[in-house]
Every structure is written in structure tokens, then in C-alpha cells.
Amino acid sequence: MRKGEKLLLAAVATAAVAAWSVPAQAGKTLDAVKSRGIVSCGVNTAAPGFSGTDSKGRWQGLDVDVCRAVAAAVLKDANKVKFVPLSSEQRFTALQSGKIDVLARNTTWSLSRDAGQGVEFVAVNYIDGQGFMVPKKYKITSAKKLNGATICVQTGTSSEKNLADFARVNGIRYKPVMFDTTEATQGAFVSGRCQAYTTDRSDLAGARLRAKNPADYDILPETISKEPLAMAVRRGDDEWFQIVRWSFYTMLEAEELGVSSHNADALAKSSKDPNVRRLLGLEEDLGRMLGLDKQWSYRIVKQVGNYGESFEANLGPKTPLRLQRGLNRLWTKGGLLMAPPMR
């Protein structure tokens, strides 16, 4: 190898190392969040298990925990979140206009939304599918037997188009009864205005809980669509995109490594696993590449918990929703959820 070639290779290698070690430049959203001291997060108005308030007015749910993880990473306090309830029709406008910093509103990631709404989807935090719920008194056992039925469906959702597609393929005539909000749609169904209600299956489980007698309703066996529910941020701010993405992936990685809010401190003292040590901010400064400090991921696990903790607390078999992990298990346990390597 000639001397000039050696010098060129050495220069390239030096540049690569320098690029890896240079901290990320703060984007406009990160600067704004730090300035106001609050992460503004758009959530659903009524989605048990995903977002809602308890008897003391405290927000809780799987989507809520993603927002809290971002706050823990950026502001060092998971409670520094302003939750903004949004309807389906309001959600993308609120993100585009800057009213919110993160949209975590059980929103389906689709091509038209990805390419046409001026937003970027960050990661899938729940894999769902659309289904149907009916009163038991009608003795309907299949969605394919809904010919002639009135069906409650919310406007501005993927459920509306999926319903039309399903009906077309199966030769079903139906009368849609449409509402702007989740509460209005659920209320109309429970009050008897519709013979069936269609939305994501997790939402159906939540809606059944709101009924006076949940046992009076059946969720039919068909799943008519794939609904990868994901968080989104405004397009054009790559730094903020990466922070939100890796805040969520930290929760997945923590579960895979067996690190929880309960044992994080003990593992920080005892673990020799380099993956665990990186996650807890003990080796390598991964936060530097995100424009964050070295303890960002430790705070997420300690203050919010891993993905499994959040799922079990908000959606799992011991909650009123009684949902199984199913496809939302980790890839190591037969599911589809996986975090890219944190290294």
C-alpha cells in the first residue's frame, strides 16, 4: 500500500471515530421542551389501558408510560408531562401545529398517514387488530353475519375504512352510525343505537368495561385488519425523533435483559453484563449521541419501568381488561416486539 493511501485510510478512520463520539446537536423540539420544562403529549380521550385518568385525576396507561419515559430521559423527571386529550380528527393537526411534542394515542401506522400527514412514526408499542362487539341477546357468532346491521364506528379512524373493505369483500350491507369521539361512539353502542361496534380489539375490551353489565356483550372471533399502534413526532426534527424512539426501545431492552424498576439499583451494583451496564449508564456514554446525559436510560427504567411492567400494570391478565401479551410478547418469547441493539 502506498504512503498516500495509508494516510487517506488513516484520515477516514479518524473521521469515523470522531463522528461516532460527537454529541448530537439539539433539535428545535428538544430545545423547546427543555426551555418550558414539560413534554407535551397527545393522548386518547378514553382508552382504558392506553390512556386515561384514575380516581385522583392521575394519567395512566401504556401510551402514558411512553410519554413519561421521554420526560425521564430529557427532563430527568417522568412526571414532567402535560397530557393533551385529543380526538381522532384532532391528533395529527395538533402534532403538526406544535401543540404537542409527541403523539401517543393508540394510532395505527399506515402508508397514507406516514407519507401524507407531515409526521414520522417512531416505533410500534402495541400490535392490535380490528374486531366487532355485539350484545349477546342478538346471538350473533360471526362478523360475517352482520348483514343489514347498524354498526357504530368512529370517524377519522382506520376502523371506518377497514369496515367498508370488510363489508365489500364479504358482501355485507350495513348502516354506519358515526361519531367524532370515542366516548360518543361507545355511548351510542351501549345505549342500543347500534347492533354492533367496531374498532381495535383492545378498545373493544375497554368499551365492554364501561357497560353497566359487561357480561352482556361478546367480542366476535374475527380480526379483520392489522393495526400496528405507534407513537409519532413531527417530520423534520431527527434529533427529537431519535430521543422518542430510543426512550421506548429502552423499555423493551430493559425487559429483555431482566432489568426492572425494582431491581435496577441492585443490578447497577452487581451486574457484570455489559448490556445491562450500558443500559444503566455505567459503561459507554450512549446518551451523548442523543444529546442527553449518561443516566437517561437508567432514569427511564427506574422511574417508569420496563415494557413488561407497563403492559402488566395497564393491560395484562390482572387488570380489568385481562389482555394476554400475544403478539406483543418479546421476540425471545415468541412475540414480535424487539428493540435494536443498544450499543
C-alpha positions in Angstrom: 0.0 0.0 0.0 1.4 3.4 -1.0 2.1 6.1 1.6 -0.7 8.3 0.3 -3.3 5.5 0.5 -2.2 4.8 4.1 -2.7 8.4 5.0 -6.1 8.5 3.4 -7.3 5.4 5.2 -6.0 6.8 8.5 -7.9 10.1 7.9 -11.1 8.2 7.1 -10.8 6.1 10.3 -10.1 9.1 12.4 -13.1 10.9 10.9 -15.3 7.9 11.6 -14.3 7.7 15.3 -14.8 11.4 15.6 -18.3 11.2 14.1 -19.3 8.4 16.5 -18.1 10.3 19.5 -19.5 13.8 18.7 -22.7 14.6 20.7 -25.9 15.1 18.9 -27.0 18.7 18.1 -30.1 19.7 19.9 -33.1 20.0 17.6 -35.8 22.6 17.9 -38.2 20.4 19.8 -35.6 19.3 22.4 -34.7 23.0 22.9 -38.3 23.9 23.4 -39.0 21.1 25.8 -36.0 22.0 27.9 -37.0 25.6 27.9 -40.6 25.0 29.1 -39.6 22.1 31.3 -42.5 20.0 30.1 -43.1 17.3 27.4 -46.5 17.9 25.8 -48.0 14.6 24.8 -51.2 13.9 22.8 -53.3 11.0 24.2 -56.7 9.4 23.7 -59.7 10.9 25.5 -61.0 7.5 26.6 -58.8 4.4 26.0 -58.6 2.2 29.1 -55.2 0.6 29.4 -53.6 3.1 27.0 -54.5 6.5 28.4 -57.0 7.7 31.0 -57.2 9.2 34.5 -57.7 7.4 37.7 -60.0 8.5 40.6 -57.4 11.1 41.6 -57.0 12.5 38.1 -53.6 10.9 37.5 -52.9 9.8 34.0 -52.0 6.1 33.4 -51.7 3.6 30.6 -49.3 2.1 28.1 -49.2 5.2 25.9 -48.9 7.4 29.0 -45.8 5.5 30.1 -44.1 6.1 26.8 -44.6 9.9 27.4 -43.3 9.6 30.9 -40.2 7.7 29.6 -39.4 10.6 27.3 -39.7 13.1 30.2 -37.5 10.9 32.4 -34.8 10.8 29.6 -34.9 14.5 28.7 -36.1 16.4 31.9 -34.9 13.8 34.5 -38.4 13.5 35.9 -41.1 11.2 34.5 -43.8 13.4 35.9 -42.9 16.4 33.8 -45.6 15.7 31.2 -48.6 17.7 30.1 -51.2 15.2 28.7 -53.4 16.7 26.0 -56.6 14.7 25.3 -57.3 14.6 21.5 -59.9 13.2 19.3 -59.0 11.1 16.2 -59.6 14.1 13.9 -57.5 16.5 16.1 -54.4 14.4 16.7 -52.4 15.0 13.5 -53.2 18.7 13.4 -52.1 19.1 17.0 -48.8 17.5 16.2 -48.2 19.4 13.0 -49.0 22.8 14.6 -46.7 22.2 17.6 -49.4 21.9 20.2 -47.9 18.6 21.2 -44.3 17.2 21.1 -45.3 13.5 20.9 -48.5 11.8 19.7 -49.0 8.7 21.8 -52.7 8.0 21.1 -53.0 4.3 20.0 -52.6 5.4 16.4 -52.3 2.9 13.5 -49.1 3.3 11.5 -50.2 3.2 7.8 -48.7 4.3 4.5 -51.1 7.2 3.9 -50.5 8.6 7.4 -46.8 8.1 7.2 -46.5 9.8 3.8 -49.3 12.3 3.9 -49.7 13.8 7.4 -46.3 15.5 7.9 -45.4 13.2 10.8 -43.0 10.4 11.4 -43.9 7.2 13.2 -41.3 6.3 15.8 -42.0 2.7 16.9 -44.8 0.3 17.3 -45.7 -0.1 21.0 -48.8 -2.3 20.6 -49.8 -4.7 17.9 -53.6 -4.8 17.5 -56.3 -5.7 15.0 -59.8 -4.6 14.4 -62.8 -6.6 15.6 -66.5 -6.4 16.4 -68.6 -6.4 19.6 -72.3 -7.2 19.8 -74.9 -7.7 22.5 -75.3 -11.3 23.4 -79.0 -11.0 23.0 -78.7 -10.9 19.2 -76.9 -14.3 19.3 -74.5 -13.3 16.5 -71.5 -15.5 16.4 -69.6 -14.1 13.4 -68.9 -10.7 11.9 -69.9 -12.3 8.6 -73.5 -12.5 9.9 -73.8 -8.7 10.3 -75.6 -8.2 7.0 -78.2 -5.4 7.4 -76.8 -4.4 10.8 -76.3 -0.8 12.1 -72.7 -0.5 13.2 -71.2 2.2 15.4 -67.8 3.4 14.1 -65.7 6.5 14.9 -64.9 9.0 12.1 -61.3 9.8 11.3 -60.1 6.4 12.2 -58.7 3.5 10.2 -61.7 1.5 11.5 -64.0 3.3 9.2 -62.2 2.2 6.0 -61.5 -1.3 7.3 -65.2 -1.8 7.9 -66.0 -0.7 4.4 -63.4 -3.0 3.0 -64.5 -6.0 5.1 -68.2 -5.4 4.1 -67.3 -5.2 0.4 -65.2 -8.4 0.4 -67.9 -10.3 2.2 -71.0 -8.9 0.5 -72.3 -7.3 3.7 -74.8 -4.4 3.6 -74.7 -2.2 6.8 -75.7 1.2 8.1 -72.8 3.1 9.7 -73.6 5.2 12.7 -70.7 7.6 13.1 -69.4 9.8 15.9 -66.4 12.1 16.3 -65.2 10.9 19.7 -64.5 7.6 21.4 -66.9 8.4 24.2 -69.8 9.2 21.9 -69.2 6.1 19.8 -69.1 3.8 22.8 -72.0 5.5 24.5 -74.2 5.1 21.4 -73.4 1.4 21.2 -74.1 0.7 24.9 -77.3 2.7 24.8 -78.6 0.4 21.9 -78.3 2.8 18.9 -76.2 0.2 17.1 -76.3 -3.6 16.8 -72.5 -3.8 16.6 -69.5 -1.7 17.4 -66.2 -2.0 15.5 -62.7 -0.7 16.5 -59.4 -2.2 17.6 -59.9 -5.3 19.8 -58.1 -3.7 22.7 -60.6 -0.8 22.5 -63.5 -3.2 22.4 -62.2 -4.7 25.7 -62.1 -1.3 27.2 -65.6 -0.3 25.9 -67.1 -3.5 27.4 -65.8 -2.5 30.8 -67.7 0.8 30.6 -71.0 -1.0 30.1 -73.3 -1.5 33.1 -73.2 -5.3 32.6 -70.0 -6.2 30.7 -71.1 -9.9 30.5 -74.0 -8.8 28.2 -71.5 -8.3 25.3 -69.5 -10.6 23.1 -66.4 -9.7 21.1 -66.7 -11.7 17.9 -63.8 -14.0 16.8 -62.8 -12.3 13.6 -59.8 -9.9 13.4 -60.2 -8.0 10.1 -57.1 -5.9 9.9 -53.6 -5.4 11.2 -53.2 -2.4 13.5 -49.6 -1.6 14.5 -50.2 1.2 17.1 -47.3 3.6 17.2 -46.1 6.9 18.5 -45.4 9.8 16.2 -43.4 13.1 16.1 -43.3 16.0 13.7 -41.3 15.4 10.5 -38.0 17.2 10.1 -36.5 17.0 13.6 -34.3 14.0 13.5 -32.8 14.5 17.0 -36.2 14.5 18.7 -37.3 11.5 16.6 -34.3 9.5 17.9 -34.9 10.5 21.5 -38.5 9.4 21.5 -37.7 6.2 19.6 -34.9 5.2 22.0 -36.9 6.1 25.0 -39.4 3.5 24.1 -36.8 1.0 23.0 -35.1 1.3 26.4 -38.3 -0.1 27.9 -38.2 -3.1 25.6 -34.5 -3.7 26.0 -34.8 -3.5 29.8 -37.5 -6.2 29.8 -35.3 -8.4 27.6 -32.3 -8.0 29.9 -34.5 -8.6 33.0 -34.0 -5.1 34.3 -37.0 -3.5 36.1 -37.8 -0.5 38.2 -37.5 -2.8 41.3 -34.0 -4.3 40.6 -32.3 -1.5 38.6 -30.3 -0.3 41.6 -29.2 -3.7 42.7 -28.1 -4.7 39.2 -26.2 -1.4 38.9 -24.1 -2.6 41.8 -23.8 -6.3 40.9 -24.2 -6.9 37.2 -21.1 -7.7 35.1 -23.2 -8.0 31.9 -22.0 -5.2 29.5 -25.5 -4.9 28.0 -27.0 -4.2 31.4 -24.2 -1.9 32.4 -24.7 0.1 29.2 -28.5 0.3 29.8 -27.9 1.6 33.3 -25.4 4.2 32.2 -22.4 2.5 33.7 -20.4 1.9 30.5 -20.2 3.9 27.3 -21.9 7.2 27.1 -24.8 6.4 24.7 -26.7 9.4 25.8 -24.1 11.7 24.2 -25.2 10.6 20.7 -28.8 11.6 21.6 -27.9 14.9 23.2 -28.7 13.5 26.6 -26.7 12.7 29.7 -25.3 9.3 30.6 -28.1 8.4 33.0 -31.0 8.9 30.6 -31.9 5.3 30.1 -31.4 4.4 33.8 -34.0 7.0 34.7 -36.5 5.5 32.3 -36.2 2.1 33.9 -36.1 3.4 37.4 -39.0 5.9 37.1 -41.3 4.2 34.6 -40.3 0.6 34.4 -39.7 -1.8 31.5 -42.3 -2.6 28.8 -43.5 -5.8 30.6 -44.1 -3.9 33.8 -46.2 -1.3 31.9 -48.2 -3.9 30.0 -49.0 -6.0 33.1 -50.0 -2.9 35.1 -52.3 -1.4 32.4 -53.5 -4.2 30.1 -52.5 -7.6 31.5 -54.5 -10.5 32.9 -54.5 -9.0 36.4 -56.2 -5.8 35.2 -59.9 -5.3 34.4 -59.0 -5.6 30.6 -57.4 -9.1 31.1 -55.5 -9.0 27.9 -52.8 -11.5 27.1 -49.5 -10.4 25.6 -50.0 -12.4 22.4 -48.0 -10.8 19.6 -46.9 -8.2 22.0 -44.5 -10.7 23.7 -40.8 -10.1 23.2 -39.2 -11.8 20.2 -37.3 -14.1 22.6 -40.7 -15.4 23.8 -42.5 -15.9 20.5 -43.8 -12.4 20.0 -43.0 -9.6 17.5 -41.5 -6.9 19.7 -37.8 -6.2 19.5 -35.5 -3.3 20.3 -32.5 -2.8 18.1 -29.2 -3.4 20.0 -28.3 -0.6 22.4 -24.6 -0.3 21.7 
